[in-house]
Amino acid sequence: MDKLQSLTAFGALSQETRLDVVRLLITSGSDGMAAGEIGDALGVKQNTMSANLSVLAHAGLVRSVREGRSIRYFADFDGIKGLLGFLMQDCCGGQKDLCQPFIDQVMCGC
């Protein structure tokens, strides 16, 4: 991920509902959630949720799959990993062993 993409992702995450959506989708793992389920879980109206999901998708933080009339959303772990990688690029002056505790904490092994 480059600087411009990272700025877009940070912009998307700088709004409370969108941050809550990403965290919720991370916890849902490979099952993801239908848009309506996300809105219900967070108490957000459908049109507002749709706009927020669009911003997150544009930022590369969520992805979606159409299921008939519904759309299921998932955390885009590649996008999230790209953002974290951008932040940690060249961490600790190239002394990777200093970054390892952080990497171990972030990696869930899933």
Backbone as a ProteinNet text record, in pm:
[ID]
protein_1_A
[PRIMARY]
MDKLQSLTAFGALSQETRLDVVRLLITSGSDGMAAGEIGDALGVKQNTMSANLSVLAHAGLVRSVREGRSIRYFADFDGIKGLLGFLMQDCCGGQKDLCQPFIDQVMCGC
[TERTIARY]
85.1	0	90	54.4	135	75.2	139.2	96.5	-45.3	-78.6	-212	-320.7	-296.3	-392.6	-407.2	-297.5	-301.3	-380.9	-363.3	-439.3	-589.3	-623.9	-763.9	-818.5	-740.7	-783.7	-798.2	-702.8	-712.4	-830.9	-857.1	-973.9	-1102.4	-1109.6	-1228.4	-1243.9	-1135.3	-1139.6	-1157.5	-1147.8	-1154.7	-1297.9	-1394.5	-1534.9	-1580.9	-1650.3	-1681.9	-1756.5	-1859.1	-1936.8	-1852.4	-1772.8	-1689.7	-1584.9	-1527.5	-1433	-1503.8	-1624.9	-1702.5	-1733.8	-1763.8	-1794.5	-1673.3	-1557.1	-1436.8	-1407.9	-1418.1	-1392.7	-1495.1	-1621.7	-1726.2	-1699.4	-1662.1	-1635.9	-1510.8	-1413.8	-1295.5	-1337.6	-1425.6	-1469	-1556.7	-1624.8	-1711.3	-1631.1	-1504.9	-1416.7	-1466.4	-1451.6	-1484.3	-1634.2	-1716.3	-1861.3	-1911.1	-1843.7	-1890.1	-2027.9	-2088.7	-2222.9	-2296.5	-2427.5	-2511.3	-2518.8	-2537.7	-2542.9	-2647.6	-2763.3	-2868.6	-2829.5	-2756.8	-2709.7	-2611.4	-2526.3	-2429.3	-2503.4	-2598.5	-2677.3	-2751.7	-2813.1	-2886.6	-2793.1	-2677.1	-2582.2	-2530.6	-2519	-2463.2	-2569.5	-2695.9	-2802.9	-2794.3	-2758.7	-2741.4	-2843.2	-2905.4	-3005.1	-2941.6	-3024.6	-2977.3	-2902.9	-2960.1	-2894.7	-2761.9	-2755.5	-2630.7	-2526.4	-2570.5	-2478.5	-2426	-2512.2	-2470.9	-2360.9	-2377.2	-2276.1	-2144.5	-2152.3	-2030.1	-1959.2	-2034.8	-1974.4	-1907.7	-1966.8	-1907.3	-1772.3	-1764.9	-1638.4	-1532.2	-1570.4	-1475.9	-1430	-1521.7	-1484.2	-1387.1	-1414.3	-1325.2	-1185.7	-1180.6	-1052.5	-980.2	-1044.7	-981.2	-983.4	-1076.3	-1082.4	-1192.2	-1290.7	-1395	-1416	-1468.3	-1505.3	-1644.9	-1709.3	-1847.4	-1873.2	-1978.7	-2025.8	-2177.7	-2233.2	-2378.3	-2435.2	-2539.3	-2610.2	-2758.2	-2797.6	-2935.1	-2962	-3057.6	-3092.2	-3011	-2929.8	-2851.5	-2703.2	-2630.6	-2485.3	-2420.3	-2326.7	-2253.2	-2117.6	-2079.4	-1953.9	-1855.9	-1730.4	-1620.6	-1509.7	-1436.2	-1314	-1218.3	-1156	-1056.4	-921.1	-887.1	-765.3	-640	-643.4	-528.3	-510.3	-621.2	-614.7	-568.6	-621.2	-582	-435	-392.6	-252.1	-163	-210.3	-135.3	-118.9	-224.8	-218.1	-120.2	-130.4	-36.5	106.5	123.3	256.3	314.9	229.7	275.6	325.1	249.3	288.7	419.1	436.9	551.8	671.7	657.5	765.9	893.2	1000.1	1130.1	1127.5	1043.3	1031.4	1162.1	1182.6	1295.5	1430	1439.3	1567	1618.7	1528	1567.2	1596	1578.7	1600.7	1469.1	1441.7	1312.1	1279.6	1379.7	1352.4	1283.9	1304.5	1237.7	1089.5	1053	913.4	837.8	908.6	843.3	733.7	750.9	641.4	512.5	525	407.4	344.7	426.7	377	306.4	364.5	302.6	166.7	154.3	28.8	-78.4	-41.2	-137.8	-182.1	-92.9	-125.3	-206.3	-326.3	-412.5	-394.8	-322.8	-302	-423	-515	-634.7	-621
-116.5	0	123.1	221.6	343.4	451.9	567.8	675.1	722.9	741.7	789.4	689.8	561.3	458.9	455.6	472.1	474.4	593.4	708.6	826.7	805.3	740.1	708.8	614.9	513.4	418	486	569.6	640.2	735.8	800	887.1	809.2	690.4	606	563.7	533.1	486.7	600.5	723.9	836.3	873.8	797.2	820.5	704	733.7	634.8	512	532.7	418.9	330.7	390.7	310.9	231.2	290.3	215.8	98.7	122.8	15.3	-95.7	-59.2	-159	-248.1	-188	-266.7	-361.2	-311.1	-397.3	-510.4	-480.3	-582.3	-688.5	-645.2	-740.9	-824.1	-767	-845	-957.7	-928.5	-1032.7	-1137	-1100	-1197	-1293.5	-1262.3	-1351.9	-1386.4	-1512.3	-1556.3	-1564.4	-1555.7	-1556.1	-1423.1	-1314.9	-1183.4	-1155.2	-1047.8	-1010.9	-942.4	-967.1	-894.7	-749.2	-661.2	-517.9	-487.1	-547.7	-524.5	-569.5	-680.1	-729.8	-631.3	-574.1	-476.1	-355.1	-304.6	-189.8	-217.1	-335.4	-372.2	-381.3	-443.3	-461.1	-328	-229.8	-100.7	7.4	-27.5	70.5	183.9	149.7	250.1	224.8	330.9	320.2	269.3	205.1	138.6	233.7	351	440.8	493.9	519.5	564.4	453	330.4	216.7	193.1	204	183.4	281.9	408.4	509.4	478.3	437.5	404.7	282.8	181.8	62.1	95	186	228.2	296.5	382.3	449.8	347.4	250.9	147.8	58.8	27.1	-54.3	21.9	149.3	232.8	241.3	239.9	247.4	113.2	5.9	-125.8	-195.7	-157	-216.5	-320.3	-317.8	-420.2	-464.2	-584.5	-636.5	-693.5	-713.1	-760.1	-866.5	-944.6	-1048.2	-1037.6	-1033.2	-1028.1	-1167.2	-1173.6	-1298.7	-1273.8	-1292.9	-1263.9	-1115.4	-1079	-937.9	-872.5	-948.7	-898.6	-891.7	-812.2	-803.5	-838.5	-931.9	-972.8	-903.7	-847.8	-774.8	-851.1	-834.1	-900.5	-798.1	-814	-735.7	-778.2	-682.8	-713.3	-722.5	-843.4	-862.2	-827.1	-840.5	-798.3	-646.7	-572.8	-428.1	-383.8	-449.2	-415.8	-449.5	-564.2	-602.3	-502.7	-455.6	-355.4	-225.8	-184.2	-62.6	-79.2	-191.5	-217.4	-229.2	-290.7	-302.9	-167.3	-78.2	57	127	111.3	174.5	116.6	-13.2	-81.2	-93	-39.8	-47.7	11.7	-60.6	-16.8	9.8	-64.8	-40.2	-70.4	1.2	-21.5	-16.4	65.2	80.2	-48.5	-135.7	-261.6	-372.9	-349.1	-452.1	-525.5	-620.6	-688.8	-756.2	-797.7	-863.4	-769.1	-637.8	-541.9	-529.4	-554.7	-546.1	-676.4	-784.7	-915.7	-924.3	-868.3	-875.9	-810.3	-699.6	-634.5	-722.5	-777.3	-862.9	-985	-1043.8	-1160	-1124.7	-1005.7	-962.8	-940	-885.7	-854.1	-978.5	-1073.2	-1192.8	-1290.5	-1323	-1413.5	-1557.4	-1580.5	-1718.5	-1778.1	-1692.5	-1744.6	-1738.5
0	0	0	-81.4	-86.3	3.8	6.4	95.2	64.1	-62.7	-99.3	-58.9	-82.9	-42	110.1	181.3	327.2	378.5	316.2	356.3	334.3	223.9	196.5	303.6	338.8	441.6	576.8	613.6	741.2	742.3	628.9	619.2	641.9	583.4	600.8	746	812.1	950.5	1051.1	1005.7	1099	1138.2	1091.5	1127.2	1215.1	1323.3	1425.6	1371.6	1293.6	1243	1152.8	1067	975.9	1053.5	1155.7	1238.9	1307	1356.2	1418.6	1319.1	1195.4	1092.3	1067	1050.4	1023	1139.5	1260.3	1376.8	1384.8	1355.5	1356.4	1250.7	1130.9	1023.2	1049.9	1116.7	1154.2	1247.7	1343.4	1436.8	1369.1	1260.6	1191.8	1105.5	1080.9	1007	868.6	831	695	669.1	774.2	755.3	702.2	736	695.5	751.6	703.6	749	635.9	629.8	534	577.4	481	510.4	616.8	607.2	706.3	844.7	853.1	982.9	1046.1	963	1013.8	1068.8	990.3	1034.1	1163.4	1171.6	1293.3	1413.9	1394.1	1504.2	1557.8	1467.3	1507.6	1526.3	1499.5	1513.5	1413.3	1288.2	1183.4	1073.4	1023.9	917	788.4	704.9	583.5	489.6	462.4	366.4	420.2	549.4	611	607.6	637.5	635.2	495	396.8	258.1	219.5	256.6	225.2	295.6	422	496.3	439.2	400.4	340.9	208.1	133.4	6.9	28.5	128.7	161.1	201.1	283.7	328.4	213.4	122.6	6.5	-82.8	-105	-186.9	-124	7.9	79.3	84.1	35.9	35.3	169.4	257.3	390.5	404.1	315.1	312.7	168.6	153.8	22.1	34.3	-78.9	-74.5	-179.9	-152.6	-245.2	-247.8	-366.8	-379.7	-358.2	-276.5	-249.4	-278.4	-403.7	-442.1	-429.8	-346.4	-327.7	-217.2	-150.6	-38.4	-75.2	-2.4	-20.9	112.3	107.6	227.5	224.3	337.1	349.3	437.7	405.9	476.1	499	607	623.4	512.9	448.5	345.1	415.1	456	534.5	455	323.2	243.7	251.7	244.8	256.3	393.9	496.8	633.7	655.4	603.4	615.1	539.8	426.4	350.7	427.8	497.1	577.2	692.9	762.2	872	820.3	704.3	645.1	610.3	558	527.3	653.9	762.9	888.7	943.4	926.5	986.1	891.1	771.4	674.3	734.4	724	775.9	926.1	997.8	1141.8	1213.4	1318.6	1409.1	1337.7	1235.2	1165.5	1105.6	1065	1003.8	1102.1	1230.4	1332	1355.3	1268.9	1268.8	1401.3	1475.6	1603.9	1702.7	1689.5	1776.8	1743	1617.1	1573	1595.1	1614.7	1622.1	1728.5	1848.6	1945.6	1894.3	1825.4	1767.5	1660.2	1573.2	1465.1	1523.3	1625.8	1689.9	1749.5	1805.6	1866.3	1759.9	1644.9	1539.9	1463.7	1445	1367	1451	1402.4	1479.9	1437.8	1330.4	1286.2	1215	1173.6	1105.3	955.5
[MASK]
++++++++++++++++++++++++++++++++++++++++++++++++++++++++++++++++++++++++++++++++++++++++++++++++++++++++++++++

